[in-house]
Amino acid sequence: MPRHSTAVRAESGDAVLPEPVALPTWLMDCHKSNASCSGLRLPTDGSDRLGKRRFVAQNAMELYSSIFAWWDILDALMLKHNPSTPTQTGYLREIQLRALVAYAQALGSGSVYCEVGMNGGHSTVAVLLANPNITVDSFDMMFWGYSKPVASLLETSFSGRLRFHKGNSHSPFENATVPQAVLRGLRCDLILVDGDHGRSGAALDMRNLKPAATAGSVVMIDDIFLHGSAGPGGALRDLERSKTLRVLQRHGPYEGGDMQNPCMRSRDPAGAHAVRGRGLFCVVWGYAIAQYSVHHNYTTQREALREAL
């Protein structure tokens, strides 16, 4: 009989009790040596007070376990507060996530990650977990029912490291959130552009963020094959031709359902890609990595932006 199901007779009577399962060797070694074999790490910077994070990932396995656990929570929030949203998950593919995490981990203390398009917060939380020494400026319309609950959860969990800018990122009016933040001194060391998926809107976001970028800022542009030339990919080509951006890498196109581009789950069971009563939302996808072509004079560009507004 296997060890875990072996029965032993209790001394106090005829009851038959299962033999305890043997602890794994690594856990026994932890007990013997009093070593820390847990992901719960006490902070070493004197900030060991309530409200600070108890779990600090020490390696890649712990980091991605933490990120994916967070993603499950964010998915559940999205479903709870916006059950009719066509696509609930899958906005950030894993190969893109791993690139984003690598760039975030390379940033020094005090660096800033800027994103246009928070949506369900998946990219936001990944960057916050990847590097505890950077802050986030997130620009989003906060349109969906889950937008505020997601923002509230992230603000509660990562207090002091997030600034949310609610509204249209490139509105022609004075309340456009990206230009206004740039005029207030916004700086971006890592940028994700995943907001307006129209050609002109995506181009405006990329242009407007240029004065905030540093000489080494990396720009990740999502969904470059969506809507063909009328989408972000068309905007990226326009900015290449005008020498505003220099593309370093293009990834894709990956067909929907490809290993690198799994179909997104949807609540539409009658969709074209429905499987066993579950709708699947499949699109051709890819992303690009770029940098602004010329290191610029921030003051001059900000003044030009102020005059344009």
Order of alpha helices (4+ residues) and beta strands (2+ residues): beta-beta-alpha-alpha-alpha-beta-alpha-beta-alpha-beta-alpha-beta-alpha-beta-alpha-beta-beta-beta-beta-alpha
